[in-house]
Amino acid sequence: MKINRNLAPIPLALSIALTGCIEVDDDSNDGVIDALNQQNTILAEQNQLLSDQVDNETFTVTFAGIVVNAGTDAPAANAVVSVLQGDAVIVDGIGAVDGKFTVEGLPASSDLIILVSSTDESLLPRAFFVSTSSASGGNVYSDIGELSVSEPVDVSFSVVNEASGEFITGLSFTGYSYSGEPGSTAFDYLHQTTYNTETNQYDITLPKDLYVTLTANVDLDDDGEPDFDIESSSVGSTSGNLLYLNQANTFEDEELVLTPSVDDVVEDKLISISLIDATGSIVEGAVFSMQGEEGIESTYNVAEEAYTVTVPFDGNVQLSMPSLTVNDTTYSSGYIWVNQSIDNSTGEVSLNIQTNGYDSNSYYTIADSNTVSIVLLAREVEAQSNLEVVTSSINSETFAYSVYYSEAVTLDESEASLSYNEVSITLGNESDSDSVPAGYTYINSNETSVPLALSEALNGSKQTLTPGAELTSNTEYTYTIGSVSARSDEIDVEFYEDDYTFVTPVSGAEVFDINDVIIDNENHYSNGAIIVPENTAGQFSSVNDWSSSVYMYFPVSINTLNYLIISTTGYNEGGTPYPLSDQYAIVFDGDINISKYMALKVADNENVSNNANVNYVRGTSIDSGIFKYRRYMGVYSSDNTASYQSTVTFSYEYQTLDGVQEFGTITLPVQ
């Protein structure tokens, strides 16, 4: 809530609590002064005691949980719980009784490690990384539930080179079974293999009943490429330089076979490209570059009328061609993919040619060869400009709108406009010359333009549109800029980023007054009399003076408020009071939380054609064409008349954007 703190009053009670004393003036009433001074002394002592208590009290967190054996799903026997903060042990070796444990005095808002082990090494130690909550309001108790642990199991496996049949040594397999988001001490709780030279196996101790994946780097020569691969299966897989062994805790003397990685065979391949237009003429000026290899690009062979490029080919290659313009004709950018494939049944090798951005065949297959000839039909496209909208801004006082482009532009006056939708109401009996039939009312919206003055700055990269007439308050306007062209290429470009919609503020002369609020039940009656007795065709309305839902109507001047809170306290129907307790934040933090409606004063049997798609309401005493903000009140009531009392009472509190505050209670009649 945007409350002006300089203007908002501080309640007396709060002021006393903040200062801890009451100022007194010497008016010769010594008895009163002495009493107040004694009270000041007591308040000061109490404040000091409270301050000392807050300074000396440190609230803590208590953890409670149960250690469960993952193999039996039963409380773990002989479990011991310790708590660490980083490398420091803050709680050492609390025994769990029937698996249950409680740890008190833990620091709040801290990252901790709960380490579960056992007194007889029957459980493999497991770390649980946890964070304690804030305890600013008092000591905190937290039940962290089950901590699952497992007995240890010794796992051994060998790794064999498929090509040589020899054991592969020098690998380091690691895995983890800790739980939670690890901190800087995570490596203290890793499981790691050792290599047994006698058995030629990797040995490791893992939790028997907790799945653990082991990983190892198989780039033994540090050249950035994996030296071994494994056929992907449930046992393991490779990705990049890493070998993954799944569920290693279930291994029983496994022998893993790795295949030595074979470097792809690279050969030089000459690619010859003929780029033609729709008439079959050669398009010159293009460049084809190899993706991923800097400096490998085509040259144009005049004699062969083709672009040639020699590429290192390891089974696939991608070439790219930027867009180009030749003799005022622009051609699309494009890509070429050449992929080698082998027919498993015949062993025949072929090349798949795939293209994008051309009007020629985008996919076909040819025989493999050291020289590849490709013909491409260039695709004509509209010329593209590099022009961009950088940013825009509007002057809150003059409503002048400035757009900054990435370079100097030309903006024609015919391409710029400022407009708003003007709502009009046409009654069926208003004129004999319009097309609105009797018995009908049309709500139309007419786009109205505002004269503009255009100016530029920053050598033309800043274009400013300034209204040539005063704008109407509380109205939605839209700046629209059509096409602009960069002076460097004169290509017309139309952006949506340089259009701008805004709402003018409420006139400074409009001041919110709570007495401008209206209560209306929208029953087509006011003070017991029908508002519009017949429609525009002269047909009398048959509507009765009924009870109906009650709404509050607020003037558009609520746009000048920071907040407006309405709290209903009751209503009176026919002289009988009824309680009513609801609160509405009509305006909060400068934002209006209810919708705006246009009043339409026509009979209930009038046909209304809403061509403007505006929110409108009829049946009220508000004049046609007036916009007000509307809020349902949860009351069902009749009109207030001289003989029948119908009122609603509510309290209000509001603050203007200038910081002026008002509050009070008011009773309004139902119209």
C-alpha positions in Angstrom: 0.0 0.0 0.0 1.5 3.3 -1.1 0.8 5.3 2.2 2.5 8.7 2.5 4.4 8.0 5.7 5.1 11.7 6.2 1.4 12.4 6.4 0.0 9.2 7.9 -0.7 9.9 11.7 0.9 7.6 14.3 -1.6 6.4 17.0 -0.8 7.6 20.5 -0.5 4.1 21.9 2.1 3.1 19.4 4.0 6.3 20.0 4.2 5.5 23.7 5.3 2.0 23.0 8.1 3.3 20.8 9.4 5.9 23.1 8.8 4.2 26.4 7.8 7.5 28.1 5.3 10.3 28.2 6.3 13.9 27.9 4.7 16.2 30.5 4.6 20.0 30.8 5.1 21.8 34.0 1.7 23.4 34.7 2.3 23.6 38.4 0.3 20.4 39.0 3.2 18.8 40.9 1.2 15.7 41.9 0.3 14.8 38.3 3.8 15.4 37.2 5.3 13.2 39.9 2.9 10.4 39.0 3.7 10.6 35.3 7.5 10.7 36.0 7.2 7.6 38.2 5.3 5.9 35.3 8.1 6.9 32.9 10.6 5.2 35.2 8.6 2.0 35.3 8.1 2.0 31.5 11.9 2.5 31.0 12.7 -0.4 33.4 10.2 -2.6 31.6 11.6 -1.7 28.2 15.1 -2.5 29.4 14.0 -5.9 30.7 12.3 -6.7 27.5 15.3 -5.6 25.5 17.7 -7.7 27.7 15.4 -10.7 27.3 15.3 -10.4 23.5 19.1 -10.0 23.4 19.8 -12.9 25.7 17.3 -15.4 24.3 18.3 -17.7 21.4 15.6 -19.9 20.0 16.6 -23.3 18.7 15.2 -26.2 16.6 14.5 -29.7 17.8 14.5 -32.6 15.3 12.7 -35.9 15.9 12.7 -38.9 13.6 13.1 -42.6 13.2 15.9 -44.7 11.6 14.5 -47.5 9.4 16.4 -50.5 8.0 15.8 -50.3 4.2 16.1 -54.1 4.0 13.4 -54.9 6.5 11.4 -51.6 6.6 11.6 -52.0 10.4 13.2 -49.6 13.0 16.9 -50.1 12.8 18.7 -51.6 15.8 21.8 -50.1 17.3 21.5 -46.8 15.3 23.4 -43.8 16.4 22.7 -40.2 15.3 25.2 -37.4 15.1 24.7 -33.8 13.8 27.4 -31.8 12.0 27.6 -28.3 10.7 30.2 -28.5 8.0 33.1 -30.3 9.5 32.2 -29.4 13.0 30.4 -32.0 15.2 27.7 -30.2 17.2 25.8 -33.3 18.5 27.8 -36.5 18.9 26.4 -40.0 19.0 22.8 -40.0 20.3 21.5 -43.5 20.5 18.2 -44.3 18.8 15.7 -46.2 20.9 13.7 -48.6 18.8 14.9 -46.5 15.9 13.5 -43.2 17.4 15.6 -40.2 18.2 15.3 -36.6 19.3 18.0 -34.0 18.9 17.5 -30.7 20.7 19.3 -27.3 20.6 20.0 -27.2 16.9 20.7 -23.8 15.4 17.9 -22.2 13.4 18.2 -21.2 9.7 21.3 -23.4 9.2 22.5 -26.1 6.8 23.3 -29.3 8.8 24.2 -32.9 8.3 22.5 -35.7 10.1 24.9 -38.7 10.1 23.4 -42.1 10.9 25.7 -45.0 11.9 25.6 -47.9 14.3 27.3 -49.0 17.4 28.3 -52.4 16.0 29.0 -51.4 12.3 25.8 -53.3 11.3 24.7 -50.2 9.4 26.7 -48.4 6.7 26.9 -44.7 7.7 24.7 -42.5 5.7 24.5 -38.6 5.6 21.3 -36.6 5.3 21.8 -33.0 4.3 19.0 -30.9 5.9 18.2 -27.2 6.6 16.6 -26.0 9.8 13.8 -23.4 9.6 13.8 -19.9 11.1 13.0 -19.8 14.9 12.6 -16.0 15.3 9.3 -16.5 17.1 10.3 -19.2 19.5 11.7 -22.7 19.7 10.7 -25.0 16.8 9.9 -28.7 16.8 10.2 -30.6 13.5 9.4 -34.2 12.9 11.6 -35.2 9.9 10.1 -38.7 9.6 12.0 -41.8 8.4 15.7 -41.9 7.8 16.4 -45.0 5.7 19.7 -46.8 6.1 21.1 -50.1 5.1 23.6 -52.8 6.2 26.8 -52.8 4.2 27.7 -55.2 1.3 31.1 -55.7 -0.2 31.0 -55.6 -4.0 33.7 -56.7 -6.4 33.7 -56.6 -10.3 36.2 -56.7 -13.1 36.5 -54.6 -16.2 37.8 -56.2 -19.4 39.0 -54.8 -22.8 37.0 -56.6 -25.4 39.6 -56.2 -28.1 42.6 -57.4 -26.1 40.9 -59.5 -23.4 43.1 -57.8 -20.8 41.8 -56.3 -17.5 41.4 -52.5 -17.6 43.1 -50.9 -14.6 43.4 -47.2 -13.7 39.7 -46.5 -13.4 38.2 -44.8 -10.4 34.5 -45.6 -9.6 32.6 -43.4 -7.3 29.0 -43.2 -6.1 26.9 -41.8 -3.3 24.0 -42.7 -1.1 23.6 -39.5 0.8 20.2 -37.8 0.8 19.2 -34.2 0.3 21.0 -31.3 -1.4 24.7 -31.8 -0.6 27.0 -29.0 0.6 30.7 -28.5 0.5 31.3 -31.7 2.5 29.6 -34.0 0.0 32.9 -35.6 -1.1 33.4 -36.8 2.5 30.5 -39.2 2.1 31.3 -40.7 -1.3 31.7 -44.4 -1.9 35.0 -45.1 -3.9 36.5 -48.2 -5.3 40.0 -49.6 -4.7 41.7 -51.9 -7.2 42.8 -55.4 -6.1 45.9 -56.4 -8.1 45.6 -60.0 -6.9 42.0 -60.5 -8.1 42.1 -57.9 -10.8 38.8 -56.6 -9.5 37.5 -53.3 -8.2 36.3 -53.5 -4.6 33.9 -51.2 -2.9 31.5 -51.2 0.1 28.0 -50.1 -0.7 24.6 -50.0 1.2 23.1 -53.4 0.4 19.5 -52.2 0.1 19.9 -48.7 -1.4 20.4 -48.4 -5.2 23.7 -46.8 -6.0 25.0 -45.8 -9.5 28.8 -45.8 -9.9 30.5 -43.5 -12.4 34.1 -43.5 -13.8 35.9 -41.3 -16.3 37.0 -43.5 -19.3 39.1 -40.8 -20.9 42.3 -42.3 -19.6 44.7 -40.4 -21.9 43.1 -37.0 -21.2 42.5 -36.2 -24.9 38.9 -35.2 -24.3 37.5 -38.3 -26.0 36.3 -41.5 -24.3 38.7 -44.5 -24.7 36.1 -47.1 -24.0 32.4 -47.7 -24.6 29.9 -50.2 -23.3 26.9 -51.6 -25.0 24.0 -49.9 -23.4 22.0 -52.2 -21.1 20.4 -52.4 -17.6 24.0 -52.9 -16.3 25.6 -49.7 -17.6 26.0 -47.1 -20.3 28.3 -44.4 -21.4 27.7 -40.7 -22.0 30.5 -38.5 -23.1 33.6 -39.5 -21.1 31.6 -41.1 -18.3 30.8 -44.8 -17.7 27.7 -45.4 -15.6 27.1 -48.7 -13.7 23.5 -49.0 -12.6 22.5 -50.6 -9.2 26.1 -51.5 -8.4 25.0 -52.6 -5.0 23.5 -55.7 -6.6 26.7 -56.8 -8.4 28.0 -60.3 -7.7 31.5 -60.7 -9.2 30.3 -59.0 -12.4 32.7 -59.0 -15.4 32.1 -55.8 -17.4 33.3 -55.8 -21.1 34.3 -52.4 -22.6 34.9 -51.8 -26.2 37.8 -49.6 -27.2 36.5 -46.4 -28.9 37.4 -46.1 -32.6 38.1 -42.7 -34.0 35.9 -41.7 -36.9 37.6 -42.0 -40.2 37.9 -38.6 -41.8 38.3 -38.1 -45.5 38.4 -35.0 -47.7 35.2 -34.6 -49.8 34.7 -32.0 -52.5 31.2 -30.5 -52.6 30.3 -28.7 -55.8 27.1 -26.5 -55.6 25.2 -24.9 -58.5 22.9 -22.2 -57.2 20.3 -21.1 -59.8 17.3 -18.8 -59.9 13.8 -19.5 -61.4 15.1 -18.8 -64.9 18.0 -21.3 -64.6 20.6 -18.5 -64.4 23.5 -18.9 -62.0 23.1 -16.8 -58.8 26.6 -15.4 -58.0 27.8 -13.9 -54.7 26.8 -16.7 -52.3 29.1 -18.2 -49.7 28.8 -21.7 -48.2 30.5 -22.3 -44.9 31.1 -25.5 -42.9 29.3 -25.4 -39.6 31.6 -26.0 -36.7 34.8 -25.5 -38.6 36.0 -21.9 -38.9 37.6 -20.9 -42.2 36.2 -23.6 -44.4 34.1 -21.9 -47.0 33.3 -22.1 -50.7 34.9 -20.4 -53.6 33.2 -19.7 -56.9 34.5 -21.5 -60.0 33.7 -19.3 -63.0 34.4 -22.0 -65.5 32.1 -24.6 -63.9 29.6 -22.0 -62.7 29.6 -23.7 -59.3 30.6 -23.1 -55.7 33.2 -25.6 -54.5 34.3 -26.4 -51.0 36.5 -29.2 -49.7 35.4 -30.5 -46.3 36.8 -33.0 -43.8 34.0 -35.7 -43.9 33.5 -38.2 -41.1 30.1 -39.4 -42.1 28.2 -36.1 -42.0 28.7 -32.4 -42.7 26.5 -29.3 -42.6 27.0 -26.2 -44.8 25.2 -22.9 -44.3 24.6 -20.1 -46.7 23.6 -16.5 -45.5 20.9 -14.6 -47.3 22.1 -12.5 -50.2 20.7 -9.8 -52.5 21.6 -9.7 -56.2 20.2 -7.0 -58.6 17.5 -6.0 -56.1 16.4 -9.6 -55.6 16.8 -11.1 -52.1 17.3 -14.8 -51.6 16.7 -16.8 -48.4 19.4 -18.2 -46.2 19.8 -21.9 -46.4 21.4 -25.1 -45.1 22.7 -28.3 -46.6 23.2 -31.6 -44.7 25.2 -34.5 -46.2 24.9 -37.7 -44.2 26.5 -41.1 -45.0 24.4 -44.2 -44.6 25.0 -47.9 -45.1 22.5 -50.5 -46.3 22.8 -53.3 -43.7 21.6 -56.0 -46.2 23.9 -55.0 -49.1 26.7 -53.0 -47.5 26.1 -50.3 -50.1 27.2 -46.8 -49.0 25.2 -43.8 -50.0 24.8 -40.1 -49.2 21.6 -38.5 -48.0 21.2 -34.9 -49.1 18.9 -32.7 -47.1 18.4 -28.9 -47.6 16.4 -26.1 -46.0 15.7 -22.6 -47.4 15.6 -23.5 -51.1 12.8 -24.2 -53.6 14.6 -27.4 -54.9 14.1 -30.9 -53.7 14.8 -30.9 -50.0 15.7 -34.6 -49.5 17.2 -37.2 -51.8 19.9 -39.9 -51.9 22.9 -40.3 -54.2 25.8 -42.7 -54.5 28.8 -42.0 -52.2 31.7 -40.4 -54.0 34.7 -38.2 -53.2 33.0 -35.4 -55.2 29.4 -34.5 -54.5 27.5 -32.3 -56.9 24.4 -30.5 -55.6 22.0 -28.2 -57.6 19.9 -25.7 -55.5 17.1 -23.5 -56.7 17.4 -20.2 -54.7 14.3 -19.1 -52.9 13.2 -15.4 -53.4 12.1 -13.6 -50.3 11.3 -10.1 -49.2 14.3 -8.1 -48.3 15.0 -8.2 -44.5 16.2 -5.2 -42.6 18.4 -5.3 -39.5 16.4 -2.4 -38.0 15.2 -2.9 -34.4 13.2 -1.0 -31.8 15.5 -0.2 -28.9 13.1 1.3 -26.4 10.3 3.8 -26.1 9.0 6.3 -23.5 6.1 8.7 -22.9 6.1 12.1 -21.2 3.6 11.9 -18.4 2.8 15.6 -18.6 2.6 16.3 -22.4 1.9 12.7 -23.5 4.6 13.1 -26.2 5.7 9.6 -27.3 9.3 8.9 -28.3 10.6 5.7 -30.0 14.3 4.9 -30.2 15.4 2.8 -33.2 18.7 1.0 -33.7 19.6 3.4 -36.5 18.2 6.4 -38.3 14.8 5.9 -39.8 12.3 7.6 -42.1 8.8 7.9 -40.6 6.1 9.3 -42.9 3.3 11.3 -41.2 0.7 9.0 -42.8 2.2 6.1 -40.8 1.7 7.6 -37.4 -1.5 8.1 -35.5 -3.0 8.8 -32.0 -6.5 7.6 -31.6 -9.2 6.7 -29.0 -12.5 5.1 -29.1 -15.4 7.5 -28.6 -18.6 5.7 -27.4 -21.9 7.1 -28.7 -25.5 6.2 -27.9 -28.2 6.4 -30.5 -31.8 6.0 -29.5 -34.4 4.5 -31.9 -36.6 7.6 -31.7 -33.7 10.1 -31.8 -33.8 10.9 -35.5 -35.7 9.9 -38.7 -32.5 9.9 -40.7 -30.5 7.3 -38.8 -30.7 3.5 -39.4 -31.7 2.7 -35.8 -35.3 1.3 -35.7 -37.7 2.4 -33.0 -37.5 0.2 -29.9 -33.8 -0.2 -30.3 -30.8 1.6 -28.9 -27.3 1.3 -30.4 -24.1 1.6 -28.5 -21.3 2.4 -31.0 -17.6 3.0 -30.8 -16.0 5.4 -33.2 -12.3 5.6 -33.6 -11.3 9.2 -33.3 -7.9 10.5 -34.3 -5.9 13.3 -32.6 -3.7 15.6 -34.7 0.0 14.9 -34.3 3.3 16.7 -34.7 6.3 14.6 -35.6 9.9 15.5 -34.8 13.2 13.6 -34.7 16.5 13.7 -32.9 19.8 11.7 -32.5 20.3 11.9 -36.3 16.9 10.3 -36.9 17.1 7.3 -34.6 14.7 9.0 -32.2 11.2 9.8 -33.4 8.8 11.8 -31.3 5.0 12.0 -31.7 3.4 14.9 -29.9 -0.4 15.4 -29.6 -1.6 18.6 -31.4 -4.7 18.9 -29.2 -5.5 18.5 -25.5 -6.3 14.9 -24.5 -9.5 14.0 -22.6 -8.9 12.8 -19.0 -9.5 9.2 -17.9 -9.5 8.0 -21.6 -7.6 5.2 -23.2 -5.4 6.3 -26.2 -3.2 4.3 -28.6 -0.2 5.5 -30.5 0.2 3.5 -33.7 3.2 3.6 -35.9 3.0 1.8 -39.3 6.0 1.0 -41.4 9.3 2.8 -41.0 12.4 2.3 -43.0 16.1 2.4 -42.1 17.8 5.1 -44.1 20.7 2.7 -44.7 18.6 0.2 -46.7 15.2 1.9 -47.2 13.4 -1.4 -46.5 10.0 -0.9 -45.0 9.5 -2.6 -41.6 6.5 -2.7 -39.4 6.9 -3.4 -35.7 4.4 -4.0 -33.0 6.9 -2.9 -30.3 6.6 0.8 -31.3 2.8 0.9 -30.7 1.8 2.2 -27.3 -1.5 2.3 -25.3 -2.0 4.5 -22.2 -4.8 6.0 -20.1 -4.8 9.6 -19.3 -5.2 10.4 -15.6 -8.3 11.8 -14.1 -8.5 15.6 -14.3 -6.7 17.4 -11.5 -9.9 19.3 -10.9 -11.8 16.1 -9.9 -11.5 15.4 -6.2 -13.0 12.3 -4.6 -15.9 12.9 -2.3 -17.5 10.0 -0.4 -20.8 11.7 -0.9 -20.5 11.1 -4.6 -21.0 7.3 -4.0 -24.4 6.0 -5.1 -26.3 3.0 -3.9 -28.7 1.6 -6.5 -30.6 -1.6 -6.9 -31.0 -1.3 -10.7 -34.7 -2.0 -10.6 -35.7 0.8 -13.1 -37.3 2.8 -10.3 -36.0 5.6 -8.2 -37.8 7.0 -5.1 -40.7 4.8 -6.0 -41.2 6.2 -9.5 -40.3 4.5 -12.7 -37.3 6.0 -14.4 -38.1 5.4 -18.1 -41.8 4.4 -18.5 -41.6 3.4 -22.2 -39.2 2.3 -24.8 -38.3 4.3 -28.0 -41.1 2.6 -29.8 -43.7 4.0 -27.4 -44.4 0.7 -25.7 -44.9 1.0 -22.0 -42.7 -0.9 -19.6 -44.4 -3.6 -17.4 -41.6 -3.6 -14.9 -42.6 -3.5 -11.2 -41.0 -1.7 -8.3 -39.3 -4.9 -7.0 -36.6 -5.6 -4.6 -33.3 -6.3 -6.3 -29.6 -6.7 -5.8 -27.9 -3.6 -4.5 -24.7 -2.2 -6.0 -22.3 0.6 -5.0 -21.3 3.1 -7.8 -18.1 5.1 -7.4 -17.1 8.2 -9.4 -14.1 8.0 -11.7 -12.3 10.3 -9.3 -11.3 7.2 -7.3 -8.4 7.2 -9.8 -6.9 9.9 -7.5 -6.8 7.6 -4.5 -4.0 5.5 -3.1 -6.4 3.3 -1.3 -10.2 3.1 -0.5 -11.5 0.6 2.0 -15.3 0.2 2.4 -16.6 -1.8 5.4 -20.4 -2.3 5.5 -21.9 -2.3 9.0 -25.6 -2.8 8.3 -28.7 -2.0 6.2 -32.2 -0.9 7.0 -35.2 -2.4 5.1 -38.6 -1.0 5.8 -37.5 0.4 9.1 -36.0 -2.9 10.3 -32.2 -2.9 10.8 -30.1 -5.9 9.7 -26.4 -6.6 10.3 -24.1 -6.6 7.4 -20.4 -7.2 7.8 -18.2 -7.1 4.6 -15.1 -5.3 3.7 -14.1 -4.3 0.2 -10.7 -3.0 -1.0 -12.1 -0.8 -3.8 -8.7 0.8 -4.4 -5.5 -0.7 -3.1 -1.9 0.4 -3.7 -3.2 2.7 -6.4 -4.9 -0.1 -8.3 -8.7 -0.1 -8.8 -10.1 -3.6 -8.1 -13.5 -3.1 -9.7 -14.8 -2.7 -13.2 -16.1 0.4 -14.9 -19.5 0.5 -16.4 -21.4 3.0 -18.6 -24.9 3.9 -17.5 -27.7 3.5 -20.1 -31.0 5.1 -19.2 -33.5 3.2 -21.2 -36.7 1.2 -20.4 -36.3 -2.5 -19.5 -38.2 -3.5 -22.7 -35.7 -1.6 -25.0 -33.6 -3.7 -27.3 -29.9 -2.8 -26.9 -27.2 -3.5 -29.5 -23.8 -3.2 -27.9 -21.6 -2.7 -30.9 -18.9 -1.0 -28.8 -18.4 -4.1 -26.5 -18.4 -1.8 -23.4 -19.6 -2.8 -20.0 -23.0 -1.1 -19.6 -25.8 -1.2 -17.0 -29.4 0.0 -17.2 -32.1 0.3 -14.6 -30.2 2.9 -12.6 -30.9 6.6 -12.0 -27.5 7.5 -13.5 -27.6 9.5 -16.7 -26.8 7.8 -20.0 -23.2 7.8 -21.1 -21.8 8.4 -17.6 -19.0 6.0 -16.6 -18.8 4.8 -13.0 -17.1 2.0 -11.1 -19.5 -0.7 -9.8 -19.4 -3.2 -6.9 -22.0 -5.7 -5.7 -22.8 -5.4 -2.0 -24.5 -8.7 -1.2 -27.8 -6.9 -0.3 -31.3 -7.4 -1.8 -33.5 -4.4 -1.2 -36.2 -2.1 -2.4 -36.0 1.6 -3.2 -35.8 4.2 -0.4 -39.0 6.3 -0.4 -40.7 8.7 2.0 -42.8 5.9 3.3 -40.4 3.0 3.1 -36.9 3.3 4.5 -34.1 1.4 2.6 -30.6 2.4 3.4 -27.1 1.0 3.7 -24.5 2.0 6.3 -20.8 1.6 5.9 -17.5 3.0 7.2 -14.8 4.2 4.9 -11.1 5.0 4.9 -9.2 6.4 2.0 -5.9 8.2 1.2 -5.3 10.4 -1.8 -2.2 10.1 -3.9 -1.1 13.3 -2.2 -1.2 11.7 1.2 -4.5 13.2 2.5 -6.4 10.7 4.6 -10.1 10.6 5.4 -12.3 8.2 7.4 -15.8 8.1 8.8 -19.2 6.4 8.6 -22.0 7.2 6.2 -25.6 6.0 5.5 -26.9 6.2 1.9 -30.4 5.6 0.5 -31.0 2.8 -2.0 -32.0 4.6 -5.3 
